[in-house]
């Protein structure tokens, strides 16, 4: 089965109601409030879901119980007065709550703007596979990159309000590991989460015709080797048309990461681009998932880009 474009949500307008949820790890209150203030400065109407600042009573790495985290997300999604659902941060925990969501109810509510990355990869995959909705791999409200990096904020703001203005992505540092041009439907996220998701209920069984978007943090070269090898062994990368790599923050010397990427992905015979500028790095561009796109990796050292063939939002 070849990947098909997913249903895109509507763009935001001034005054749009925005829910901020915490599907994964605990959220620092001061960072959350600063992030909400930034959203208010965009003429949005943000609010923190009821359990955003919770911490699990026994497991301190979780933002409240699995049930409460799932309830916050589902209630926000199913509230017709809410136009977008933004994640506060990643961490760990989405795997624990994703199956507690009623995906038939979410699907019936229709697509909405959904933004996050890192551990939120699990939810990106679920929205794509269980609901058929396009989502945004982008910065989270209570993270340092959103609070401190203007390019990160501007990319997200433009995507939310004027998505046609940011259809082409790519920092100047982007380069071709394997040159060429590829077309496909964007999917992916944090590559260790994609590997962890494989084989679980509702997980992706085919990525044919997909443009794989990957990045990660804290995975040394040998661990990244294992992650990519697992995806290759189970056939998760069969038929993909290209690979778009973002940042590899705290993954060891980048030269070691590059060697692994070339070794594991170079033999696929498809274009591979490095350092496009999304993920856990100092700049986190917003990448639409579930949309048709073109990856351009010139052999002559020209600028490498990922261009969405349609705006991320309608």
N, C-alpha and C positions, 0 to 999 in steps of 0.2 A: 504494500500500500504506500502510495506517494503522499507526502504531506501536502495539505491544502491550507490556504489562508484561513485564519480564524476571524470570528466576529470582533470588530473593533468597537470600542466604546466611544461616546461623544466627548468632544473636547470640553474643557472647562470654560465657564464664563465668569466675569466678576460677580462676587457674592456666592459662588458655588459652595455648598456644604461639603466639608471634607472630614472624614473620620480617620483618626490615627489609632492603629491597633498594634499590639505586641504579641505576635504569634510565637516568639522564640525566647530570647533571654531578657533579663531584668533591664529596665530602662532608667537611666539617671534622670531624676526629676528636673534638675537645672538645665540639662541639655534639651529635654523635652520642651520646656517652656520657651527656651530660646528658639527652638525650631518652630513652635507654634506661632511665635511672634513674627518670624520671617514669613510664614504663610499668610498671616494677617496683613503683612506689608504688601503682599501680592493681591490684596482685595479678595482673599478667600475667607471663608467662615469655618475655621477648623475647630474640632473638639477632640479631646482624648476620650477613647472608649473607657467604660467603667473600670476595667481591670488592667489598664496599661501600666500603672505603677505598682502592681502587685508583685510579690515574690512568693514562690512556692513555699509552703510551710516546712517542708523537709529538704527539698532539692533547690538549693540556692542559685543554681544555674538557669532556672526557669522563671519566666515572668508570670507567676500565678499557676493555677492548676491547668491541666490540659483542657478540661471542660470549660473553664472560664475563658481561656484564650480562644477556643473555638467559638464560644457563644458570642464574644465580642465581634469577631470577624463576620460571622453569619448574620447577626442582627444588623450590623452596619450595611452589609451587602443587600439585605432584603428590605431595608428602610428606603422607601421611594423618595424621601427627602434628602438622601445622601447621594452625592454625585461622584465621589471618589473615595477610595480606601488606601491610605498610605501607611506603610509599616514604620514603626519607630526605630527599630534596629534589628539586627540579625542575632547571631550567637548560636544557640542550639534550642530545638524544641518543636519545630514545625513537623518533623516526622511523627511526633507523639500525638499531634492533634489533627492532622490532615484527614484521617479516617473518621473523625468525630463530626465533621461537617456533613450536612445533608446536601449533597451535590445536585440532587434533582431540584431542590428548592432554590439553590443558588442559580442553577441553569435557567429556571423559570423566571427568576428576577431579571435576567438579561445582563449584558456586559456593562461594566463600570471601569473607570480608571483604577488600576491597581499597580502600586509601585513598591519595589524592594529589591534586594539582592542578597548574596551570601546564603544563609540558611533558608531564606525565602524562596530559593530555587525550587524546593519541594512544592511550594504552592504555585509557582509559575507553571510547573509541569502539570499539576492537578487542574488548574484552571484551563489549560490547553486541552488536556485529555478527557477530563470528566465534564467540563462545561462548554468547551469549544470557544473560549474567549482569549483574545489577544491581551497581553499584559506588558508592563514596562519594567525592564531591568534597569533600575535607577536608584539614586541616593535616598537614604532613609532620614526621617525628620530629626532624630536625636543622635545623629552620627557626626563626628568631627568633620568629615569631608563636606557634608552639607552645610554645617555651621561656618566653616572657614574658607572654602574654595569658591570663588565667584564664578569661575567657568562651570563648575558642577551645578551650581544653583541656576545659572542662566540657561544651561542646556535643558534642565528639567522644566523651568518656567516656560521656555519657548515651546517645548514639546506639549505641555499641558494646554497652552492658550493659542499657539500658532504652529501646529505640528508640521505644516507644509514648509516652514522656514528652516527646519532642521532635519530634512530627509537624508542628507549626506553627513556621515560621521567619520572622524578620524583625526587624531592629533598628528602633529608634524613628525613625531617619533615613530609612527607606524611604518613598518617595513615588510617586504615580502620574504618570508621564509621559503615558500615555494610559489613562484610567480604564476599568474594566470588570471582568468576571469571566471566567476561562478555565479549561478543564479539558483535561488532556492528560498524556502520558508525558514525564517530565523527561529531558532529554539536553543535552549541551553541555560547557562548560568554558571554557578560554582561547580567545577568539574567533579570534586569529591562528593558533592551531594547528588549529582547525576549518577555516579557509580553506586552510591548508597541506596538510591531509589530503585535501581534496576532489580527486577524480580519481585517487587512488592506489589500488593493489590492495586490494579489500575495503572501500573507503570507503563511507560512507552515500550512497545514491541517492535516498532519500525521507525526509522528516521530517514527513509529513502526520500531524496529530494530536499533534504533539509540543509540549511546553512548553520553549522554548529558554532555557537557563541560560548566561549569558555574563559574562565579566570579562576584564581583561588588565592588563598592566603595561608601561610604557615605550613605549607607542604614542601618538604625538601625534595631535591631531584629524584631520589630513589622512591619516595612515596608517590610522586607524580607519575613516575614510570609505572608503578603498580596500578594506579588508578586508570591510566590510559590503557594499559595492557588488559585489565579486566573488561573495560568497555569494548576493546577490540575482540577479545576472546568470546564474549557473549553475543557478538554481532550487532552491538548497539550503534556502531558507526557505519554499518554496511549501507552503501548507497548515498551517503551524504555528498554534497556537491562542493563544499569548502569549509574551512575552519577559520574563525575569527577569534584571535586571542587578545585578552585585555591584560590586566596587571597580574603580577605574581608576587604580591607583597609578602615580605618575610619568608620567602621560599628558598633562601640561600642565594649564593652568587648567581646572577641572571645567566651568565654563560653556561652554567650547568643546566639550568632550565631549558635554554635554547637547544642544547644538545639533545635533551630528552624529547622535546617537541619534534625536532627533526627526525630523530630515530623512530619514534612511535607513529608520527603522522605523515612524514615525508614519503613513505612508500605507498600511500593511498592514491597517489596520482592526481591530487586535487590541490587547488590553491590554498595556501596557509599564510595568514597575515599575523604579525606580532605587534604588541603594544598599541592597540587601536585607541586605548584611553578609557576603558570602563573597568569597574570592579573595585577592589580594595585599595587602589593606588591613590596618589595625591589629587588626581582628578578622576571623577566618576561620571562619564557621559551617560546619557539615558539612551538605552537601546530597546527598540520595540521588538517584542517576541511574538511570533505567529503571523508575520507579514512577509510578503514577497520582497526580496531584496537582491541587490547585485553586489558582489564582492569583487573589487578591482585591485589586483596586485601586480603592477607593471614590472616587467623584467629589467627595465632600464633604470630602476631606482626611483621612478616617479612616485608621486603621492599615492599611498594606499588608502582606499576608502570603502565604506559600507554604505550603500545608498538604498533606502527603502523606496520601493516602487509606488507606494501609496503613503499618505501621511499616517502617522501612528494612530491618530484619533480622527474621527469623522466630524 
